[in-house]
Amino acid sequence: MNKRILMALCAVMFITQARVIAADIIAAPNPWVPDGGRAQTGTLAGGITFKNLPAEGELFVYTLSGNLVTKQPLVSGAGTFNWSGKNDNNTYVASGVYFWVVKSADAVRSGKLIVIR
């Protein structure tokens, strides 16, 4: 995904904010510091947990430059998803700022997360 498409997607997300999923989506821990040795900032084994997700949809994680890191389907009714912090090549992501996008039939929701390695 190039920067122009990512910027357009972000604009759509802000416009549709009034139709957002009832509960706010949370990505935690944020920042994720898997090598920091503190449980409250996360571990490699624990990953990043997305909470308050819609019953169905997709989760996308992008780099700051707009490159797709991972795309994950949301299991019907689960409400949570644990992302390992790995890209689609099964490699842990580097330190940086990442954007997440959750798309459902009714809304699009987005946020940022920080990885500190």
OpenMM code with the backbone's topology and positions (N, CA, C; nanometers):
from openmm import Vec3, app, unit

residues = "MET ASN LYS ARG ILE LEU MET ALA LEU CYS ALA VAL MET PHE ILE THR GLN ALA ARG VAL ILE ALA ALA ASP ILE ILE ALA ALA PRO ASN PRO TRP VAL PRO ASP GLY GLY ARG ALA GLN THR GLY THR LEU ALA GLY GLY ILE THR PHE LYS ASN LEU PRO ALA GLU GLY GLU LEU PHE VAL TYR THR LEU SER GLY ASN LEU VAL THR LYS GLN PRO LEU VAL SER GLY ALA GLY THR PHE ASN TRP SER GLY LYS ASN ASP ASN ASN THR TYR VAL ALA SER GLY VAL TYR PHE TRP VAL VAL LYS SER ALA ASP ALA VAL ARG SER GLY LYS LEU ILE VAL ILE ARG".split()
positions = [
    Vec3(0.0854, -0.1174, 0.0000),
    Vec3(0.0000, 0.0000, 0.0000),
    Vec3(0.0895, 0.1230, 0.0000),
    Vec3(0.0648, 0.2152, -0.0919),
    Vec3(0.1475, 0.3346, -0.0961),
    Vec3(0.0929, 0.4420, -0.0026),
    Vec3(0.1688, 0.5496, 0.0134),
    Vec3(0.1317, 0.6555, 0.1079),
    Vec3(-0.0004, 0.7220, 0.0709),
    Vec3(-0.0247, 0.7422, -0.0570),
    Vec3(-0.1482, 0.8085, -0.0995),
    Vec3(-0.2700, 0.7267, -0.0593),
    Vec3(-0.2638, 0.5955, -0.0785),
    Vec3(-0.3757, 0.5089, -0.0406),
    Vec3(-0.3928, 0.5087, 0.1099),
    Vec3(-0.2822, 0.5033, 0.1851),
    Vec3(-0.2901, 0.5044, 0.3310),
    Vec3(-0.3521, 0.6341, 0.3804),
    Vec3(-0.3134, 0.7473, 0.3221),
    Vec3(-0.3705, 0.8751, 0.3632),
    Vec3(-0.5192, 0.8805, 0.3325),
    Vec3(-0.5605, 0.8268, 0.2183),
    Vec3(-0.7031, 0.8230, 0.1844),
    Vec3(-0.7786, 0.7339, 0.2821),
    Vec3(-0.7183, 0.6219, 0.3184),
    Vec3(-0.7800, 0.5311, 0.4153),
    Vec3(-0.7969, 0.5995, 0.5498),
    Vec3(-0.6947, 0.6731, 0.5936),
    Vec3(-0.7032, 0.7463, 0.7202),
    Vec3(-0.8142, 0.8501, 0.7145),
    Vec3(-0.8291, 0.9194, 0.6008),
    Vec3(-0.9354, 1.0183, 0.5859),
    Vec3(-1.0721, 0.9520, 0.5970),
    Vec3(-1.0876, 0.8368, 0.5357),
    Vec3(-1.2137, 0.7632, 0.5452),
    Vec3(-1.2409, 0.7231, 0.6893),
    Vec3(-1.1360, 0.6822, 0.7616),
    Vec3(-1.1546, 0.6407, 0.9007),
    Vec3(-1.2038, 0.7564, 0.9853),
    Vec3(-1.1511, 0.8763, 0.9645),
    Vec3(-1.1947, 0.9906, 1.0435),
    Vec3(-1.3369, 1.0305, 1.0081),
    Vec3(-1.3728, 1.0206, 0.8810),
    Vec3(-1.5076, 1.0558, 0.8379),
    Vec3(-1.6094, 0.9582, 0.8971),
    Vec3(-1.5751, 0.8312, 0.9044),
    Vec3(-1.6691, 0.7305, 0.9526),
    Vec3(-1.6644, 0.7129, 1.1043),
    Vec3(-1.5912, 0.7985, 1.1728),
    Vec3(-1.5761, 0.7813, 1.3170),
    Vec3(-1.7104, 0.7832, 1.3896),
    Vec3(-1.8096, 0.8545, 1.3369),
    Vec3(-1.9400, 0.8584, 1.4012),
    Vec3(-2.0068, 0.7218, 1.3986),
    Vec3(-1.9688, 0.6371, 1.3038),
    Vec3(-2.0282, 0.5047, 1.2923),
    Vec3(-1.9365, 0.3972, 1.3486),
    Vec3(-1.8520, 0.4322, 1.4392),
    Vec3(-1.7540, 0.3397, 1.4938),
    Vec3(-1.8231, 0.2325, 1.5764),
    Vec3(-1.7570, 0.1233, 1.5885),
    Vec3(-1.8034, 0.0135, 1.6711),
    Vec3(-1.8348, 0.0682, 1.8106),
    Vec3(-1.9343, 0.0138, 1.8770),
    Vec3(-1.9800, 0.0679, 2.0052),
    Vec3(-1.8671, 0.0804, 2.1076),
    Vec3(-1.7888, -0.0224, 2.1237),
    Vec3(-1.6787, -0.0183, 2.2211),
    Vec3(-1.5501, 0.0181, 2.1490),
    Vec3(-1.4673, 0.0974, 2.2114),
    Vec3(-1.3391, 0.1339, 2.1517),
    Vec3(-1.2447, 0.0154, 2.1508),
    Vec3(-1.1754, 0.0012, 2.0417),
    Vec3(-1.0766, -0.1057, 2.0286),
    Vec3(-0.9498, -0.0631, 2.1012),
    Vec3(-0.8907, -0.1548, 2.1719),
    Vec3(-0.7686, -0.1288, 2.2481),
    Vec3(-0.6610, -0.2257, 2.1999),
    Vec3(-0.5420, -0.1734, 2.1774),
    Vec3(-0.4251, -0.2566, 2.1482),
    Vec3(-0.3316, -0.2420, 2.2680),
    Vec3(-0.3042, -0.3514, 2.3373),
    Vec3(-0.2230, -0.3431, 2.4589),
    Vec3(-0.1284, -0.4619, 2.4684),
    Vec3(-0.0106, -0.4426, 2.5234),
    Vec3(0.0410, -0.3162, 2.5756),
    Vec3(0.0850, -0.2242, 2.4628),
    Vec3(0.0783, -0.0965, 2.4901),
    Vec3(0.1192, 0.0042, 2.3931),
    Vec3(0.1843, 0.1190, 2.4688),
    Vec3(0.3151, 0.1335, 2.4610),
    Vec3(0.4073, 0.0668, 2.3692),
    Vec3(0.4345, -0.0776, 2.4104),
    Vec3(0.4700, -0.1571, 2.3108),
    Vec3(0.5081, -0.2967, 2.3333),
    Vec3(0.6595, -0.3015, 2.3374),
    Vec3(0.7121, -0.3435, 2.4510),
    Vec3(0.8577, -0.3518, 2.4721),
    Vec3(0.8903, -0.4971, 2.5074),
    Vec3(0.8880, -0.5867, 2.4087),
    Vec3(0.8991, -0.7296, 2.4372),
    Vec3(1.0316, -0.7724, 2.4991),
    Vec3(1.1372, -0.6960, 2.4794),
    Vec3(1.2674, -0.7333, 2.5338),
    Vec3(1.3003, -0.6568, 2.6611),
    Vec3(1.2029, -0.5831, 2.7151),
    Vec3(1.2283, -0.4978, 2.8313),
    Vec3(1.2287, -0.5694, 2.9650),
    Vec3(1.1772, -0.6907, 2.9709),
    Vec3(1.1784, -0.7667, 3.0953),
    Vec3(1.0728, -0.7239, 3.1965),
    Vec3(0.9736, -0.6436, 3.1538),
    Vec3(0.8669, -0.6014, 3.2445),
    Vec3(0.7336, -0.6515, 3.1901),
    Vec3(0.6590, -0.7221, 3.2725),
    Vec3(0.5330, -0.7816, 3.2285),
    Vec3(0.4347, -0.6766, 3.1768),
    Vec3(0.4316, -0.5589, 3.2378),
    Vec3(0.3337, -0.4577, 3.1975),
    Vec3(0.3618, -0.3961, 3.0598),
    Vec3(0.4847, -0.4113, 3.0076),
    Vec3(0.5146, -0.3591, 2.8743),
    Vec3(0.5204, -0.4705, 2.7702),
    Vec3(0.4901, -0.5911, 2.8097),
    Vec3(0.4770, -0.7009, 2.7163),
    Vec3(0.5980, -0.7924, 2.7062),
    Vec3(0.5736, -0.9059, 2.6451),
    Vec3(0.6766, -1.0067, 2.6233),
    Vec3(0.6632, -1.0605, 2.4806),
    Vec3(0.7675, -1.1256, 2.4331),
    Vec3(0.7578, -1.1894, 2.3011),
    Vec3(0.6467, -1.2934, 2.2994),
    Vec3(0.6387, -1.3723, 2.4053),
    Vec3(0.5380, -1.4782, 2.4125),
    Vec3(0.3961, -1.4212, 2.4194),
    Vec3(0.3804, -1.3063, 2.4839),
    Vec3(0.2476, -1.2479, 2.5026),
    Vec3(0.1955, -1.1700, 2.3841),
    Vec3(0.2845, -1.1105, 2.3060),
    Vec3(0.2429, -1.0321, 2.1902),
    Vec3(0.1608, -0.9105, 2.2278),
    Vec3(0.0796, -0.8656, 2.1345),
    Vec3(-0.0076, -0.7499, 2.1533),
    Vec3(-0.1520, -0.7981, 2.1402),
    Vec3(-0.2341, -0.7653, 2.2365),
    Vec3(-0.3729, -0.8088, 2.2370),
    Vec3(-0.4644, -0.6953, 2.1943),
    Vec3(-0.5466, -0.7216, 2.0941),
    Vec3(-0.6495, -0.6281, 2.0508),
    Vec3(-0.7793, -0.6704, 2.1179),
    Vec3(-0.8440, -0.5760, 2.1859),
    Vec3(-0.9669, -0.6050, 2.2605),
    Vec3(-1.0821, -0.5215, 2.2063),
    Vec3(-1.2024, -0.5635, 2.2345),
    Vec3(-1.3265, -0.4962, 2.1939),
    Vec3(-1.3442, -0.4962, 2.0429),
    Vec3(-1.3059, -0.6048, 1.9798),
    Vec3(-1.3157, -0.6159, 1.8347),
    Vec3(-1.4582, -0.6501, 1.7922),
    Vec3(-1.4951, -0.6144, 1.6679),
    Vec3(-1.6270, -0.6530, 1.6186),
    Vec3(-1.6349, -0.8044, 1.6006),
    Vec3(-1.7559, -0.8544, 1.5872),
    Vec3(-1.7760, -0.9991, 1.5738),
    Vec3(-1.7104, -1.0549, 1.4485),
    Vec3(-1.7078, -0.9762, 1.3417),
    Vec3(-1.6457, -1.0207, 1.2167),
    Vec3(-1.5749, -0.9030, 1.1522),
    Vec3(-1.4711, -0.9329, 1.0776),
    Vec3(-1.3983, -0.8284, 1.0067),
    Vec3(-1.2554, -0.8703, 0.9832),
    Vec3(-1.1699, -0.7694, 0.9632),
    Vec3(-1.0283, -0.7952, 0.9396),
    Vec3(-0.9448, -0.6928, 1.0139),
    Vec3(-0.8281, -0.7376, 1.0583),
    Vec3(-0.7293, -0.6520, 1.1233),
    Vec3(-0.6103, -0.6387, 1.0296),
    Vec3(-0.5704, -0.5152, 1.0053),
    Vec3(-0.4533, -0.4863, 0.9230),
    Vec3(-0.3532, -0.4101, 1.0088),
    Vec3(-0.2251, -0.4393, 0.9936),
    Vec3(-0.1198, -0.3627, 1.0586),
    Vec3(-0.0275, -0.3126, 0.9482),
    Vec3(0.0010, -0.1815, 0.9514),
    Vec3(0.0844, -0.1170, 0.8501),
    Vec3(0.2043, -0.0494, 0.9154),
    Vec3(0.3121, -0.0384, 0.8391),
    Vec3(0.4256, 0.0419, 0.8829),
    Vec3(0.3885, 0.1890, 0.8661),
    Vec3(0.4704, 0.2745, 0.9224),
    Vec3(0.4490, 0.4179, 0.9102),
    Vec3(0.4531, 0.4625, 0.7642),
    Vec3(0.5296, 0.3920, 0.6818),
    Vec3(0.5382, 0.4262, 0.5398),
    Vec3(0.4249, 0.3663, 0.4572),
    Vec3(0.3335, 0.2933, 0.5212),
    Vec3(0.2166, 0.2402, 0.4526),
    Vec3(0.2286, 0.0996, 0.4000),
    Vec3(0.3372, 0.0306, 0.4319),
    Vec3(0.3528, -0.1082, 0.3878),
    Vec3(0.2748, -0.2016, 0.4796),
    Vec3(0.2048, -0.2965, 0.4196),
    Vec3(0.1277, -0.3930, 0.4973),
    Vec3(0.2214, -0.4870, 0.5715),
    Vec3(0.2022, -0.4983, 0.7033),
    Vec3(0.2806, -0.5893, 0.7862),
    Vec3(0.2088, -0.7223, 0.7983),
    Vec3(0.0793, -0.7165, 0.8299),
    Vec3(-0.0003, -0.8383, 0.8425),
    Vec3(-0.1476, -0.8062, 0.8225),
    Vec3(-0.2194, -0.9055, 0.7762),
    Vec3(-0.3646, -0.8988, 0.7593),
    Vec3(-0.4208, -1.0231, 0.8258),
    Vec3(-0.5122, -1.0033, 0.9200),
    Vec3(-0.5664, -1.1162, 0.9954),
    Vec3(-0.7184, -1.1129, 0.9943),
    Vec3(-0.7831, -1.2251, 0.9626),
    Vec3(-0.9291, -1.2290, 0.9740),
    Vec3(-0.9682, -1.2335, 1.1213),
    Vec3(-1.0795, -1.1706, 1.1548),
    Vec3(-1.1297, -1.1740, 1.2919),
    Vec3(-1.2325, -1.2854, 1.3018),
    Vec3(-1.2129, -1.3725, 1.3981),
    Vec3(-1.3004, -1.4876, 1.4176),
    Vec3(-1.4332, -1.4400, 1.4745),
    Vec3(-1.5392, -1.4921, 1.4196),
    Vec3(-1.6735, -1.4512, 1.4587),
    Vec3(-1.6957, -1.4600, 1.6093),
    Vec3(-1.7247, -1.3446, 1.6678),
    Vec3(-1.7618, -1.3398, 1.8081),
    Vec3(-1.6494, -1.3460, 1.9091),
    Vec3(-1.5242, -1.3567, 1.8672),
    Vec3(-1.4145, -1.3717, 1.9627),
    Vec3(-1.3943, -1.2469, 2.0477),
    Vec3(-1.4017, -1.1287, 1.9871),
    Vec3(-1.3855, -1.0045, 2.0623),
    Vec3(-1.2423, -0.9647, 2.0916),
    Vec3(-1.1500, -1.0606, 2.0840),
    Vec3(-1.0084, -1.0317, 2.1062),
    Vec3(-0.9251, -1.1028, 1.9997),
    Vec3(-0.8063, -1.0492, 1.9785),
    Vec3(-0.7108, -1.1128, 1.8887),
    Vec3(-0.5725, -1.0858, 1.9428),
    Vec3(-0.4899, -1.1881, 1.9485),
    Vec3(-0.3529, -1.1732, 1.9960),
    Vec3(-0.2590, -1.1773, 1.8770),
    Vec3(-0.1926, -1.0635, 1.8532),
    Vec3(-0.0955, -1.0546, 1.7445),
    Vec3(0.0423, -1.0813, 1.8015),
    Vec3(0.1153, -1.1700, 1.7390),
    Vec3(0.2474, -1.2122, 1.7864),
    Vec3(0.3554, -1.1063, 1.7690),
    Vec3(0.3261, -1.0010, 1.6930),
    Vec3(0.4291, -0.9013, 1.6641),
    Vec3(0.5146, -0.9408, 1.5450),
    Vec3(0.4660, -1.0406, 1.4703),
    Vec3(0.5393, -1.0872, 1.3529),
    Vec3(0.4683, -1.0422, 1.2256),
    Vec3(0.5475, -1.0227, 1.1208),
    Vec3(0.4901, -0.9895, 0.9914),
    Vec3(0.4436, -1.1179, 0.9227),
    Vec3(0.3942, -1.1050, 0.8016),
    Vec3(0.3435, -1.2224, 0.7297),
    Vec3(0.4544, -1.3173, 0.6843),
    Vec3(0.5806, -1.2765, 0.7010),
    Vec3(0.6945, -1.3657, 0.6737),
    Vec3(0.7432, -1.4344, 0.8008),
    Vec3(0.6638, -1.4229, 0.9100),
    Vec3(0.6935, -1.4865, 1.0380),
    Vec3(0.8201, -1.4308, 1.1043),
    Vec3(0.8489, -1.3022, 1.0809),
    Vec3(0.9627, -1.2341, 1.1410),
    Vec3(0.9112, -1.1242, 1.2326),
    Vec3(0.9713, -1.1106, 1.3516),
    Vec3(0.9296, -1.0032, 1.4423),
    Vec3(0.9537, -0.8674, 1.3793),
    Vec3(0.8603, -0.7755, 1.4003),
    Vec3(0.8747, -0.6418, 1.3449),
    Vec3(0.9812, -0.5639, 1.4214),
    Vec3(1.0351, -0.4638, 1.3565),
    Vec3(1.1379, -0.3793, 1.4159),
    Vec3(1.0742, -0.2709, 1.5029),
    Vec3(1.1570, -0.2001, 1.5772),
    Vec3(1.1099, -0.0850, 1.6535),
    Vec3(1.0476, 0.0155, 1.5594),
    Vec3(0.9422, 0.0793, 1.6044),
    Vec3(0.8809, 0.1826, 1.5228),
    Vec3(0.7357, 0.2055, 1.5577),
    Vec3(0.6757, 0.2944, 1.4820),
    Vec3(0.5341, 0.3254, 1.4958),
    Vec3(0.4592, 0.2485, 1.3874),
    Vec3(0.3505, 0.1868, 1.4255),
    Vec3(0.2679, 0.1083, 1.3336),
    Vec3(0.1242, 0.1549, 1.3446),
    Vec3(0.0529, 0.1470, 1.2340),
    Vec3(-0.0898, 0.1769, 1.2308),
    Vec3(-0.1665, 0.0466, 1.2234),
    Vec3(-0.2739, 0.0363, 1.3000),
    Vec3(-0.3624, -0.0780, 1.2860),
    Vec3(-0.4973, -0.0265, 1.2363),
    Vec3(-0.5631, -0.1085, 1.1574),
    Vec3(-0.6944, -0.0765, 1.1018),
    Vec3(-0.7822, -0.1996, 1.1194),
    Vec3(-0.9005, -0.1790, 1.1739),
    Vec3(-0.9991, -0.2865, 1.1848),
    Vec3(-1.1168, -0.2477, 1.0971),
    Vec3(-1.1479, -0.3353, 1.0029),
    Vec3(-1.2617, -0.3133, 0.9133),
    Vec3(-1.3686, -0.4162, 0.9449),
    Vec3(-1.4901, -0.3687, 0.9591),
    Vec3(-1.6042, -0.4588, 0.9731),
    Vec3(-1.7089, -0.4141, 0.8721),
    Vec3(-1.8207, -0.4835, 0.8681),
    Vec3(-1.9260, -0.4476, 0.7736),
    Vec3(-1.9837, -0.3099, 0.8043),
    Vec3(-1.9779, -0.2681, 0.9309),
    Vec3(-2.0419, -0.1435, 0.9723),
    Vec3(-1.9473, -0.0256, 0.9901),
    Vec3(-1.8187, -0.0501, 1.0126),
    Vec3(-1.7307, 0.0604, 1.0471),
    Vec3(-1.5853, 0.0278, 1.0178),
    Vec3(-1.5054, 0.1320, 1.0212),
    Vec3(-1.3601, 0.1209, 1.0127),
    Vec3(-1.3045, 0.1940, 1.1330),
    Vec3(-1.2125, 0.1316, 1.2006),
    Vec3(-1.1512, 0.1909, 1.3200),
    Vec3(-1.0016, 0.1781, 1.3059),
    Vec3(-0.9275, 0.2778, 1.3540),
    Vec3(-0.7814, 0.2731, 1.3406),
    Vec3(-0.7144, 0.3242, 1.4665),
    Vec3(-0.5860, 0.2970, 1.4755),
    Vec3(-0.5079, 0.3452, 1.5876),
    Vec3(-0.3600, 0.3261, 1.5590),
    Vec3(-0.2793, 0.3655, 1.6549),
    Vec3(-0.1343, 0.3523, 1.6428),
    Vec3(-0.0844, 0.2633, 1.7544),
    Vec3(0.0255, 0.1988, 1.7268),
    Vec3(0.0945, 0.1264, 1.8333),
    Vec3(0.2445, 0.1435, 1.8121),
    Vec3(0.3159, 0.1333, 1.9200),
    Vec3(0.4603, 0.1549, 1.9173),
    Vec3(0.5286, 0.0264, 1.9614),
    Vec3(0.6327, -0.0093, 1.8890),
    Vec3(0.7153, -0.1259, 1.9233),
    Vec3(0.8540, -0.0722, 1.9567),
    Vec3(0.9022, -0.1091, 2.0737),
    Vec3(1.0378, -0.0701, 2.1157),
    Vec3(1.1154, -0.1971, 2.1409),
    Vec3(1.2169, -0.2205, 2.0573),
    Vec3(1.2974, -0.3421, 2.0665),
    Vec3(1.4327, -0.3110, 2.1263),
] * unit.nanometer
topology = app.Topology()
chain = topology.addChain("A")
for resn in residues:
    res = topology.addResidue(resn, chain)
    for name in ("N", "CA", "C"):
        topology.addAtom(name, app.Element.getBySymbol(name[0]), res)
